[in-house]
Structure formats: structure tokens, C-alpha cells
Amino acid sequence: MSAADVVAAAVPLRPQVEFPADAALPDLPKLFDPEWVAEAARPGFPISEVAPKEIWIRQFSHSPGRTATVSYIAEWRKDDYIGPEFFAVKLDRGKPAALFQYPDDINLPGLKQAADPAAALRLVLSHVFEVPRHGRRILRVDMVRYRPGDRAVLRHRFSGLRFYVRVVRPEVIPRLLAAVEVAERSAFAGPRLAGCWATGGVLWLPEIAGANMRQQMRDGEPPETGLLLDGLESLWALPAETNGCRPFDLAGAYRRAERTFRHVLWDDEAGGRALAEATRTLRPFVESWQPTAIAHNDFYDDQMIVQPDGRVALVDLEEVGPGDPMLDIGNMLAHLRWADRFGTRRKNDASGAYHHRLREAALDRFAWDERELALREAVCIFRVCTNTVRHPKPDWQANTIAGLDLVNETLP
């Protein structure tokens, strides 16, 4: 047996999951086949003759009949002295499988330099600020998130300075800059732009000191609801004609989720009933929905930092633009309800109680119609439910049906 055969045959792929076949993407089952995945990625491993201990599925993105991408992380044994490797395999209808080996990504031309410590330091010196020669240190790079072909978030650290680095397709930069500018005019605290390399699609934003709101929620110490509503109200009051910000595409996001559910639940009777019940109400709502004001458009607890002085800071601004104030609250409520129902059970978790407080505070403050808010919360849960497919576990199908049941419980 050759070294390549040993590598391919010996590496377990976790978790072990299966999804329905896609006639337009006949290679889809291979993305979950341990031997095929290990062999496909082997040429890009640091030492191809040394097999990883295991390969983990990080995310599965599937547009039925069109594309499918699975992101993986390969991990070696400690005594192999090899760091983890991130890679992805993408299928496009009618094309051979394409391998993305982080940080090489043709769609993100700045990622390779931003991910290399020496090259990243040169970028910082060119596009952020000049560091005195005697104060220069080796820059440390951490990968926070990576969606192949779409975007990445890195952390740059050196000389006591910390930046979050967003790497996107270069054509996205003008929209992202516009969103940052709009968010800076709200009452929320937020990172100020530290630097931009437009050609490479790279932005530097200083790290914000404080605690992640989701962690505070789990610890039973969420902020006062008034702080969130004050910040949101100031954002919603900004001129709706803001240039450069893309309107939120609720219809497109909904259709992508519905296509996913129809594909993965096509042969499940209970899942089909739950999906039919949800779409009967949600589809007409989505088709009639229109943006009414500037909004955050992806507002939930993991997107915020509570600073030491109590102020709330936004850390993800990519979707800021024309949207719907009530949908911002609905999205936050959806994530809180999802965490309360499906999150890791912790004694002090405040998600359920905070859901009730925030909902009542918003209805009282803005005199909204309860049915309209419930519709928006339900459509946001519908979208959140795709997490059961995107981050699959062996019981993904049961979890997906349970998520759709939660949608139907929320509908007015």
C-alpha cells in the first residue's frame, strides 16, 4: 500500500452524516466520504505522507441543483508538530470538484497575505499606520472564521494592539465601507475603521474591549433592554437614502432556506407537514415585505460586545442598510428563542427570560402590532433553522423538523 493509500484510508471524518442525493451534483455524497475527502485534500497537507488524526466537517452550504461546499479542518496528533489545516471542496453543477486550501482563495485575493504574519505586518505598515522600527514585533495571526470564496475574519495581534481583519471580495469593499460609516452615526459604540486595502478586499477594525453579549446571556448577566432599543432607534432614524448600502434581501434569504428544507426533507412525512404549515403563512408575508428604514439586518446577541462602561458595541456591520426595524427585533428574538429551546442547558442562561423582556419592551415602546412582530420572529427562526443543515450532526434531520415545529409555534 502506498503512502497516499495509507493517508486516505486511515483518516476518520467526523461527524458521520448523510444527506439526500442531488441529481445535478452527482458527486455530493463524496463530500461526506472519509477516503475521498482525505485523498482530495492530501496534496495540500504540509507533509502529505503524515496522515491527520481526523478531519472535521465545519460547515455545509448547499443550494440544491446548483452548488455544494463543505468546509473541513484537518487535525494531527500533538507529536506530529503539525498545525490544523483548513480546506474546503466545492461542487458546481457541470464542473469538476474544486479544492480551496486556506489561505489560497482566488476570490479573496488579499487573504493569503493577510493570513501570513510577515506579509500581514507589511500590510499593516502600509494600510493602517507606521510602527516605529524599534517598536516592531512579529505579528500574530489567528483565523476566526472562513467561508471559502466569500469572506474571512482574522485577528492581527502585535505590540499590544489587536485588530479584527475582514477579508472580502474586493467588489464588496465599497458597500462594507458605507455600512461602517452608517453604523458610526448611530448611538451604538463600534469599531472605527483603522485601515483598508481595497485591492485585496481587506479592512482592519480595532478590537473592542468588553464581553460578548451571548456569553453574558449564558452567564445570566444581559444588558438592560433599553440600551439595545436606544441604539437601534438611533440607527433606524438615519436617512433611508444612505448611499452605498445594499437593501436587505429577505425574499432571497427565505427562498434559499425553503429550497434547502424541501431538498433535505423531501421523503420525511413529518418534516413535509411542518414545512408546508410554515410556508403557507411565511411565503405570502415575505413576498409582500419591503424595506422601510435603515436597519442592522442581522441583529442578535453574538454580534454585540458589552463594554466595561456598559455601552453596547456592534461588531458585525456587513448587512447594515435599508431594512425593517421590526425585523431587527424579530431576529434577536428568534436567536434568543432558538438558544432557549436548543442551546446547551446552563443554570443561569437568561435567553428565555430576556426574550420575554425584550419583546414586551419593544411592543410597549414602539406600539407595534403583536402579529406583525410574530411573523418577523418566525421568518427569522425559519432562517436560523438552516443551521441544522449547515452545521450537521448525526441527528440533523430530527433537529431540522424540531426547528420547523418551533417556527409554527411562533407564527401568529
N, C-alpha and C positions, 0 to 999 in steps of 0.2 A: 504494500500500500504506500502511495506517495505521501509526501508531507502535506500536499494540498488535500488529499483524501482524508488524512487524519484530522486536519483543521475542520473540514466541512462536516465530518461525521460526529465529531466529539462535542460540539457546542450546543448546549440546550438553549432554546428560545422560550422566553417567559414574558407574559403568561401564555399558556397554550389556548388559543382561541380559534374559532372558525366562523366565517361569515358566508352568507349565500353567494353563489356564483353570479358573475356579471358577464353576460354573453358578449358584450362589446369589449370586455377586458379579460380575455381567457387566462391570462397569467395571474389574476388576482389571488388564487389560492397559494401561489408560490410565495407571496409576501408573508405568509404565516407558516412556511415550511422551513424548519431549522437548517437542514442541509443546504437548501437553495440559498437562503439568506446569508449563511456563513460563507459559502463559495462566492456569491456575488460581491461581498464586501472584502474578501480576503486580500485582493491586490492592493487595497488602500491601507491595510493594517501596518503599523510600524515595523513589525517583524512578522512577516506572513507565515513563517514556519512555527510560530508560537501561538497556539490556539487560545482564544479568550476563554475565561472561565464560564461565561454565559453572555447571552445577548438579550437585552430587554426591549420590549416594544414600548416606545414613549408616546406615540400618537398615531392615529389612523385617520386620514382625511380621504373621503370618498364622495365623488359626485357621480352617481350611478350612470353608466353608459358613456362616461366622459374621461374621468381621471381617478386615480387612486394613488395615495402616497402614504407610506409607513415610515416613521422616524424611529431609529433604534439607538441604543447605547451599548457598546461592547465593553465588558469589564474583564480585566485579567486578575490573576492571583497576585497577592501582595509581593511575593518573592520573585515575580516576573519583572517587577520595576517598570511596568508599562502603564501609563495613564489611560483613563477611559477615552474611547473614540466614539464620536457622534457621526452617524451617517443616515441616509435615507434612500429609499428606492421609490421612483415614481413611474407609474404607468399612464401613458396617454393612448387613447383609442387609435389603433392603427400604427403605433410606433413601438420600437423595442424599449425594454425597461431602461431607465436612466438612473445612474448612481450619483448621489450627492455625498461627497466626503467632506464634512466640515473641516476647515472653513472655506473650501473651494466651492464657490457657488456663482455660476455665470450670471445669475440675475441680481446678485448683490456684490457688485464689483469692489466695494470698499471693505467687505468682511474679512478677507484674508489678511490685509494689513492691520485692520483694527483688532484682530484676534492674536496677532503676533506681538509679543512685548516690545521688542526692539523697534519694529515698524510703527507700532502704536505710539510709542514715545515720540517718534519723529512727527507723527500726525498731530499729536497734542501740541508740540512746539510750533508747528506751522499754522494750526487752525484754532487753537484755544488761547494759549499765551506762551510767552517765552519764560522758561525757568532758568534762573541764574546757573551758570555752569557748575559752581561749587555746590549747588543745592540739588543737582540732578541725581536721581536714583533709578534703579531698574524698575520699570513699570510692571505691575502685576495685572493680569487679565483673567477675569472669571466669566464663563459663559452662563448667563441667566436663563435665556430662552432662545430657541432657534426653530423657526418654521421654514423649512427648505424652500428656496425660490421666492420667499415672500418677505421675511423680516427676521431680525435677531436683536436681542438685548444683551449687552455685555456690561461688565463693571471694570473700570480702569481705576487702579489704586497706586499712588506713589507719593512719597514725601508728605504724608498726612492728608492728601487730597483724594477725594473719591468722586467719580463721575459715573452716571449711568449713560451708556452709549447705545443709541438706537441706530441700527443699520437697516435701511430700507432700499427699495428700488429707487434709483436717482429721480425718476419722474414723480415720485411721491413727495419729495422734499418740499416743494412749494406749498402743498396742502398741509403738510405737517408743521411747517413754519407758521402758516396762517392760524392753525389751531392753537399753537403755543401762544401766539400773540393775543388771540381772543381770550383764552383762559387767564392770561395775566391780568386782564381787565376786570375779572370777577373778584369777589371777596375771598375766594379760596386762596390759601397760600399755594405756592407751586414752584417748581424749579425754573429758574431763569436760564435762557439759552446761553451756554458757555462757549460754544463753537460749532461750526458747521463746515463740512467738506461736501459740497453739493454734488460734485462729480462722482464721488464714491458713494453717496447716499448715506452719510454718517452725521449724526448730531450728538453733541455732548451736553448733558444736563447734570448739574451738581446734585449729588446725593442729598436727600433731605433727612435731617436728624429727626428721630421720633419712632413711634411704634406703629406697625402695620395694623390697620383697623380690624382686619379679620382676626388677627391674633388677640387683639383686645376683646373682640366679641367672644372668642372662645374662653378667655380668662374672666368673662363676666364684667368687663370694665369698658363698655362702649361709650362714646361721647354723647352729649345731650343732642336730642334730635334737632333742636333749634339751630345748632351750628351747621348741620347739613342743609337745613332748609334756608338759612340765611345765605349760604354760599350759592346754592342752586338758584335762589330767587335773583341774586345779582347777575348770575350767568344768563338766565332766561331773559333778563331785562335789556341785554345788549342788542344793538341794532341787528335785525334779521338779515340785512343786506350785506353782512360782512363778506368781503371778497376772499376768494381762495379756498373757503371751507366747503367740503362736499356735503350735500344733503344726505341724511341717513336713509339707507335703502331698506326699510322694514320689509317690503314685499319680497325683495330678493333674498334676504336672510330667512324669511319664513319659507319661501319656496324651496330653498336648499335643505332646510330641516325636513320639510314634508317629503321631498324626494328620498332622503335618507331613510326615513321611517317606512315609507312604502316599500322600499327595496328590502330592508332587513327583516320586516315583519310580514312579508307577503304570504307566508304559509302558516302564520300563527293566528288562530281564530280569536283568542282573547285580545291579542295585540291589534288585530284588524278592527275589532269593535271599539277599542279605546281610541284608536286613531280616527276612525270615522266620526265618533262623537265629538272629538276635539276640533276637527277640521270643519265640521258643519257650522260651527259658530265663528271660529277664528278666520277662516278664509274670507267671508264677506267683510269682516272688520278690517283685515289687512288691505283688501282691495279698495276700501274707501278711505283709508288713513292718509293724511297729508301732514307734512311738517308745518308747525305753526310758530316756532320761535327758535332762537339759538339754544342748543342743549348739549349736554355732555355725550349722550347717546351710547354710553357703555358704563353707566354709573353703578358701582357696587363696592362692597367693603374692601375687597382686595386691591382696589385702585386708589386707596387713600392711606395717608400717613397722619397720625395724630401727633403733632409736635409737642415738645416739652412744655410750651406755653399754652397748650390746649387748642391751638388753631388746627384746622384740618387742611391738609395739602393734597392736591391731586397729583398723581404720579404717571398717569397714562392719559394722554390728551389726543390720541390719534383720531378719534371719531368726533371730536367737537365740531359742531356745525349746525345747520338748520335741522331741527328735530321736533320733539314733543316733550314739554315739561312733565306731563303726567307719565310719559313712558320712562323718563329717568327714575321717578319714584317707583314705578312698576317693576323696573329692572332690579332695583335694590331690594324690593320686597320679594321678588322671585328668588334671588340668591339667598336671602335670609330663610325663606320657607324651604328651599331645597336643602340648605345646611341643617335646618331643624329636623327635616324628615330623613335625610340620607347621610348626613355628616357623621363623623366619628363622635360617639356619645361622650360628652365630658360634663362633669358635675356642674360646672359654673357657666357653661355655654349659654349666652344670652340671645341667641339668634331668634328663637321663637318669641320671647318677650319683647325684643326690640322690634320685630316685625309688627306686632300689635301697636306699640307706641308710635312708631314712625307712620304707620298707616293712619291712625287716628289723628295724629298731629297734622299731617298733610291735608286730610279731609277737612279738618276744622279751619286750618289757616287759609286754604285756597278755595273752600266751598265747592269742591269737586263733586261730581256725581259718582256714587259708590260703584255703580255698574260699569262706568267707563274706566275707572281705575282697575277694577277686577279684570276687565278684558285685557288691559295692558299687562297686568301681572301674569295672566295666563299665557299670553303670547310669548312673554319673556321666559317663563318656565318651559314652554314648548321648545324654545331655542336652547336653553340650558340642558334640556334632556338629551341633546345630541352628545353630551359629554360621555354618556354610557357607551357610545359607539366610538367616539374619538379617543377615549382613554379606556380601552376594553379590558374587561376582566372575564373570567370563565362564565360568570352568570350575567353577562351583559344583556341578554335578551329579556330575562326576568326584570332586571333593573330598568330597562327601557320601557317596558309595559307599566311598571310601577310609577315611573316618571310621568307617563301619559295619563295614568289614573289621577295623579296629583294635578295635572293641568285641568282635568274635568272637575275635580273638587273645587278648583279655584274659579272656574267660569261662573258668571252670574246666572 
